[in-house]
Amino acid sequence: MTKEHVARMLSKVPRGRFLEIEEFTSLICWLSAEENSFFTAPVFDISGGRSTY
């Protein structure tokens, strides 16, 4: 992707940054942990609040 394309995508994210891999892996670890045994089908938006696609 060009720098311009990346900048345009980033400009649409209200958090002002992209997801860090550590944040995503933390979510995956929590989803697969025993302490999360109650949830059956959650939906998590990892877009940083982006609503314009």
MIDOSE-1310 file (N, C-alpha, C; in nm, 2 decimals, decimal comma, always signed):
residues 53
mtke	+0,08/-0,12/+0,00/+0,00/+0,00/+0,00/+0,09/+0,12/+0,00; +0,04/+0,22/-0,07/+0,12/+0,35/-0,07/+0,10/+0,42/+0,07; +0,19/+0,51/+0,09/+0,19/+0,59/+0,22/+0,06/+0,68/+0,22; +0,02/+0,72/+0,10/-0,10/+0,80/+0,09/-0,23/+0,72/+0,13
hvar	-0,23/+0,60/+0,08/-0,34/+0,51/+0,11/-0,35/+0,48/+0,26; -0,23/+0,45/+0,32/-0,23/+0,42/+0,47/-0,27/+0,54/+0,55; -0,22/+0,66/+0,51/-0,26/+0,78/+0,58/-0,41/+0,81/+0,56; -0,47/+0,78/+0,45/-0,61/+0,80/+0,43/-0,69/+0,70/+0,52
mlsk	-0,65/+0,58/+0,53/-0,71/+0,48/+0,62/-0,70/+0,52/+0,76; -0,58/+0,57/+0,80/-0,56/+0,61/+0,94/-0,64/+0,73/+0,98; -0,67/+0,82/+0,88/-0,74/+0,94/+0,91/-0,89/+0,91/+0,94; -0,93/+0,79/+0,91/-1,07/+0,75/+0,94/-1,09/+0,67/+1,07
vprg	-0,98/+0,65/+1,14/-0,98/+0,58/+1,27/-0,99/+0,68/+1,38; -1,10/+0,69/+1,46/-1,11/+0,79/+1,56/-1,00/+0,78/+1,67; -0,95/+0,66/+1,69/-0,84/+0,65/+1,79/-0,71/+0,71/+1,74; -0,70/+0,74/+1,62/-0,58/+0,80/+1,56/-0,46/+0,71/+1,54
rfle	-0,48/+0,58/+1,55/-0,38/+0,48/+1,54/-0,44/+0,35/+1,49; -0,35/+0,26/+1,45/-0,39/+0,12/+1,41/-0,38/+0,03/+1,53; -0,45/-0,08/+1,52/-0,44/-0,18/+1,63/-0,30/-0,24/+1,64; -0,25/-0,25/+1,76/-0,13/-0,32/+1,78/-0,15/-0,47/+1,80
ieef	-0,05/-0,55/+1,75/-0,07/-0,69/+1,75/-0,08/-0,74/+1,89; -0,02/-0,68/+1,99/-0,03/-0,72/+2,13/-0,17/-0,70/+2,18; -0,24/-0,60/+2,13/-0,38/-0,58/+2,17/-0,47/-0,69/+2,12; -0,44/-0,73/+2,00/-0,52/-0,83/+1,93/-0,49/-0,97/+2,00
tsli	-0,37/-1,00/+2,03/-0,34/-1,12/+2,09/-0,39/-1,13/+2,23; -0,40/-1,02/+2,30/-0,46/-1,02/+2,44/-0,61/-1,05/+2,43; -0,67/-1,00/+2,33/-0,81/-1,03/+2,31/-0,83/-1,18/+2,28; -0,75/-1,24/+2,19/-0,76/-1,38/+2,16/-0,73/-1,46/+2,28
cwls	-0,63/-1,43/+2,36/-0,60/-1,50/+2,48/-0,72/-1,50/+2,58; -0,78/-1,38/+2,59/-0,89/-1,37/+2,68/-1,01/-1,45/+2,63; -1,03/-1,45/+2,50/-1,15/-1,53/+2,45/-1,13/-1,67/+2,47; -1,00/-1,72/+2,47/-0,98/-1,86/+2,48/-0,95/-1,91/+2,63
aeen	-0,95/-1,81/+2,72/-0,92/-1,84/+2,86/-1,04/-1,90/+2,93; -1,01/-1,98/+3,03/-1,11/-2,04/+3,12/-1,20/-1,94/+3,18; -1,14/-1,82/+3,22/-1,22/-1,72/+3,29/-1,33/-1,66/+3,19; -1,32/-1,69/+3,07/-1,42/-1,64/+2,97/-1,51/-1,75/+2,93
sfft	-1,54/-1,85/+3,01/-1,62/-1,96/+2,97/-1,76/-1,94/+2,95; -1,81/-1,82/+2,99/-1,95/-1,79/+2,98/-2,00/-1,74/+2,85; -1,91/-1,67/+2,78/-1,95/-1,61/+2,65/-1,95/-1,72/+2,54; -2,05/-1,71/+2,45/-2,06/-1,81/+2,35/-2,04/-1,76/+2,20
apvf	-2,07/-1,64/+2,18/-2,05/-1,58/+2,04/-2,04/-1,43/+2,04; -1,94/-1,38/+2,11/-1,93/-1,23/+2,11/-1,88/-1,18/+1,98; -1,91/-1,05/+1,95/-1,86/-0,98/+1,84/-1,78/-0,86/+1,89; -1,65/-0,85/+1,85/-1,57/-0,74/+1,89/-1,53/-0,66/+1,77
disg	-1,55/-0,53/+1,78/-1,51/-0,44/+1,67/-1,36/-0,40/+1,70; -1,27/-0,44/+1,62/-1,13/-0,40/+1,64/-1,09/-0,30/+1,54; -1,18/-0,21/+1,51/-1,15/-0,11/+1,41/-1,11/+0,02/+1,47; -1,10/+0,03/+1,61/-1,07/+0,16/+1,67/-1,18/+0,26/+1,66
grst	-1,30/+0,22/+1,63/-1,41/+0,31/+1,62/-1,44/+0,35/+1,48; -1,37/+0,30/+1,39/-1,39/+0,34/+1,25/-1,52/+0,29/+1,20; -1,60/+0,39/+1,14/-1,73/+0,35/+1,09/-1,75/+0,38/+0,94; -1,65/+0,44/+0,88/-1,65/+0,47/+0,74/-1,56/+0,37/+0,67
y	-1,62/+0,28/+0,59/-1,54/+0,18/+0,52/-1,54/+0,22/+0,37
